[in-house]
Amino acid sequence: MSERARTVDVPVGGSAPGVGTVAEPIGVRLRQHLRDPLNGNVYALMLNTAVSSLLGITYWALAARLYSPAEVGVGAATVSTMTFLSNLSQLNLNGAIARFLPTAAAQGSRLVGYAYGVTCLAALTLGGGFLLLAPLVTDRLDFLHRTPLIAVAFILSVAGWCVFTLQDSVLTALRGVVWVPIENTAFGLAKIALLVLLAGAVPSLGIFISWNLAVVAALIPVNVLVFRRLLPRQRARRTEAALPDRRGLARFVALDYVGYLFMQAGTNALPLIVTARLGAEANGVFYVAWLLGGSLELVAYHFGTSLTVESAADESRLAAYARQMLRRGLLLFVPAVVLLWVSAPLLLALFGSNYAATGSGTLRLFAVAVLPKLVLTVFVAASRVQRRVGRIILVQAATSTLVVSLALVAMAEIGVAGVGVAYLTGQVVVMGAVLPSMMRLLRAGS
């Protein structure tokens, strides 16, 4: 029988036992659909991305109106540098949390605590090292260490962003994904309010301060929820599976992190590269286009996270889940890419005429890139479930090498649009290389 229930004609007021099955009401089927964690995770994270993207557009549109282009460029460079260093400091423990926390049970609290502690220590080390080495590379980032107070605040912000980012993966792995859009909506609203309040008082630091005060406000209630409710609830389910020993877990994290480092070089490092090569004002234009185009890519990552979390508990369903994620992803992304392509100038006009004039092409290229990126994301998630981290390293290394090398060449010729060309090219080439392996995975168990 197909997924859709067979129907028969039934006389009014009667039934036809043994003839067929009466179709369930659409509301019942919808509830059953949403109760499937694989679907619920994706939809909650998609809602989170949609709301966060809307609030992000509002935030940067207000910033473009309330702050000068140079101040927006400095603020964008500060935030992108902070998030870049934070992503490096997380050691890709988001992947390890998604893979192992769903079945950790009694060891869950220890796993989360270690993840937070290790990433904060790495953040303090990397943040401090970056501030010491940055002046030797370029003088365009001197605003990060203008005073000792700013330098210390910047280093602490890297650590705070680590925990803020990891807690979303913790919530998802603990089947508390419904809290992710709530948390990030509150964060986005608080950030906007602070941006407006700080515009007149400290315009040079308003963007940086608004981000980090909002982060601090979100950390305490979310982690009270995690440690006082969600982790005890998971222990009560008694669904514990043996974790790898320390050596095996460390090897998984270390190799997965190598792949993650390559991915960061080809994604979150791009605004930093644009700032260093073209200046803060050019990065202001690029960052807005990159942010809007990247909102679709965030949804693709959520598909991968849901696939990892649910397949970790039942690896025998990996192929079926992967097929399901690709079908739903393409149904979502193809019309979304068309819509973003058409509306790119209108969206960027919200930030100012200069953004629309110079950033539309870049935004369109990043939007199209989400289609091959979805395939790569599903492939990487499946490899993580299978603990085939060598494949992850190859995919991420090849993609980032192509993107960064092509971007450095293309920027010199066509400016920020060259980064978009390089990014799309990198995704398409590597997707073509992994397609044979992907097809073998999708055919397994079918």
Summary of the structure (lengths in Angstrom):
residues: 446
radius of gyration: 22.8
end to end distance: 15.2
largest distance: 83.4
contacts: 1559
relative contact order: 0.11
helix: 83%
strand: 0%
